């Protein structure tokens, strides 16, 4: 497991609060880039919800049934292949990491995957960047700012550098 320590990792936490990719204040402005992606990963319930509302399914979606720390109840999840994992806030659990690996592998074979996290999925963006194939697009929400879109090929070193500052347990 990788863990962030609030005292030891103040700089890393500050860095993680900044968008890693291109920030779109309006989801609709990103749709053309989203639909042109060859492999798509979404992290967060609001991002997944926006995709579904626009008839777009990510290859891999990661949700925790929370939107800005408030419970979010899904009427129906549009992806049948669901992996349930546990991941505490401020961590990247072994379970989450391995589930991301499996989901990406299975999705590359054509089956959309949904990872439902018990706990928090916020840091899942980092292993997604490191594990996903080149030119994968990752989407996640930047609270009260909009949608962040990034190409993993541009951020693998940055994700590795950030994770190298976590405490490995």
VMD Tcl script that draws the C-alpha trace (Angstrom):
set ca {
  {0.00 0.00 0.00}
  {1.07 3.56 -0.70}
  {0.08 6.16 1.87}
  {0.27 9.93 1.99}
  {1.28 11.40 5.33}
  {-0.23 14.87 5.82}
  {2.85 16.10 7.69}
  {5.56 14.52 5.55}
  {3.89 15.03 2.17}
  {2.61 18.63 2.28}
  {4.29 19.49 -1.04}
  {2.95 16.35 -2.74}
  {-0.57 17.03 -1.43}
  {-0.36 20.61 -2.73}
  {0.80 19.27 -6.12}
  {-2.06 16.76 -6.25}
  {-4.59 19.55 -5.72}
  {-3.50 21.09 -9.04}
  {-4.92 19.68 -12.30}
  {-2.47 17.23 -13.87}
  {-3.85 17.74 -17.36}
  {-6.02 20.14 -19.30}
  {-8.86 21.66 -17.26}
  {-12.26 22.03 -18.92}
  {-14.65 24.20 -16.87}
  {-17.53 22.71 -18.88}
  {-17.72 18.98 -19.55}
  {-19.30 19.55 -22.96}
  {-16.18 21.39 -24.18}
  {-14.14 18.18 -23.76}
  {-16.49 15.80 -25.59}
  {-14.71 15.91 -28.95}
  {-11.40 14.97 -27.29}
  {-13.10 12.31 -25.17}
  {-14.81 10.54 -28.06}
  {-11.61 10.57 -30.13}
  {-9.70 8.63 -27.45}
  {-8.72 5.06 -28.26}
  {-8.82 3.99 -24.58}
  {-10.68 5.94 -21.88}
  {-10.50 5.78 -18.09}
  {-12.70 7.87 -15.81}
  {-12.11 8.43 -12.11}
  {-14.89 9.81 -9.94}
  {-18.65 9.61 -9.79}
  {-19.39 13.04 -11.29}
  {-17.09 12.34 -14.24}
  {-18.61 8.88 -14.79}
  {-22.11 10.37 -14.50}
  {-21.31 13.05 -17.10}
  {-20.00 10.40 -19.49}
  {-23.08 8.21 -19.06}
  {-25.39 11.21 -19.52}
  {-23.63 11.83 -22.85}
  {-23.94 8.16 -23.92}
  {-20.21 7.57 -23.51}
  {-18.91 4.56 -21.58}
  {-15.30 4.57 -20.44}
  {-13.24 1.45 -20.97}
  {-12.57 1.59 -17.24}
  {-14.57 3.62 -14.73}
  {-13.66 4.07 -11.08}
  {-16.26 5.34 -8.62}
  {-16.78 5.45 -4.85}
  {-20.49 6.41 -4.71}
  {-19.61 9.89 -3.48}
  {-19.72 13.27 -5.19}
  {-17.86 15.96 -3.26}
  {-18.01 13.80 -0.13}
  {-21.80 13.35 -0.36}
  {-23.42 9.96 -1.01}
  {-24.39 9.34 -4.60}
  {-26.87 6.60 -5.40}
  {-26.90 5.12 -8.90}
  {-30.27 4.13 -10.34}
  {-28.54 1.73 -12.69}
  {-24.90 1.12 -13.50}
  {-24.44 0.78 -17.28}
  {-21.42 -1.53 -17.01}
  {-21.95 -5.16 -16.04}
  {-18.35 -6.05 -15.17}
  {-17.85 -4.70 -11.65}
  {-14.85 -5.09 -9.36}
  {-15.39 -4.13 -5.71}
  {-12.32 -2.94 -3.79}
  {-11.41 -1.29 -0.52}
  {-9.20 1.76 -0.39}
  {-8.84 4.14 2.55}
  {-8.59 7.89 2.10}
  {-5.07 9.10 1.36}
  {-3.91 5.69 0.17}
  {-3.50 3.51 -2.88}
  {-4.18 0.01 -1.59}
  {-2.72 -3.12 -3.12}
  {-6.32 -4.18 -3.83}
  {-7.03 -0.97 -5.77}
  {-3.74 -1.19 -7.71}
  {-4.34 -4.83 -8.68}
  {-7.96 -4.13 -9.63}
  {-6.86 -1.31 -11.92}
  {-4.37 -3.68 -13.57}
  {-7.06 -6.35 -14.08}
  {-9.68 -3.88 -15.29}
  {-7.33 -2.36 -17.88}
  {-6.26 -5.80 -19.12}
  {-9.87 -7.01 -19.41}
  {-11.03 -3.74 -20.99}
  {-8.28 -4.00 -23.61}
  {-10.04 -7.23 -24.64}
  {-13.26 -5.29 -25.22}
  {-15.17 -5.61 -21.95}
  {-15.86 -2.30 -20.18}
  {-14.99 -2.48 -16.49}
  {-16.22 -0.59 -13.44}
  {-14.29 -0.47 -10.18}
  {-16.45 0.42 -7.19}
  {-14.32 1.59 -4.28}
  {-15.38 1.27 -0.67}
  {-13.56 4.25 0.81}
  {-12.01 6.78 -1.54}
  {-10.91 6.68 -5.18}
  {-9.23 10.09 -5.43}
  {-5.65 8.83 -5.81}
  {-6.57 6.13 -8.35}
  {-5.56 8.53 -11.11}
  {-1.87 7.88 -10.37}
  {-1.84 4.09 -10.85}
  {-4.10 4.55 -13.87}
  {-1.47 6.78 -15.44}
  {1.32 4.32 -14.67}
  {-0.54 1.16 -15.76}
  {-2.59 2.29 -18.75}
  {-1.35 1.81 -22.30}
  {0.24 4.74 -24.12}
  {-2.14 7.43 -25.34}
  {-4.89 6.44 -22.90}
  {-7.04 9.38 -21.88}
  {-7.80 9.69 -18.17}
  {-10.61 11.93 -16.97}
  {-11.24 13.09 -13.43}
  {-13.03 15.93 -11.71}
  {-11.31 18.92 -10.20}
  {-13.70 19.96 -7.39}
  {-15.54 23.19 -8.16}
  {-13.32 23.76 -11.22}
  {-14.34 21.27 -13.91}
  {-13.05 18.23 -15.74}
  {-9.38 17.32 -16.09}
  {-8.35 15.43 -19.23}
  {-4.87 14.01 -19.59}
  {-3.00 11.70 -21.92}
  {-1.07 9.18 -19.79}
  {1.88 9.33 -22.20}
  {2.51 12.91 -21.05}
  {2.30 12.21 -17.31}
  {3.96 8.85 -16.58}
  {7.12 10.46 -15.16}
  {5.09 12.95 -13.12}
  {2.90 10.16 -11.66}
  {6.00 8.09 -10.86}
  {7.65 11.09 -9.16}
  {4.53 11.78 -7.08}
  {4.11 8.16 -5.97}
  {7.80 7.92 -5.08}
  {7.05 10.43 -2.30}
  {4.35 8.23 -0.74}
  {5.15 5.99 2.22}
  {5.23 2.38 1.06}
  {3.84 -0.06 3.60}
}
mol new
graphics top color blue
foreach p $ca { graphics top sphere $p radius 0.5 }
foreach p [lrange $ca 0 end-1] q [lrange $ca 1 end] { graphics top cylinder $p $q radius 0.2 }
display resetview
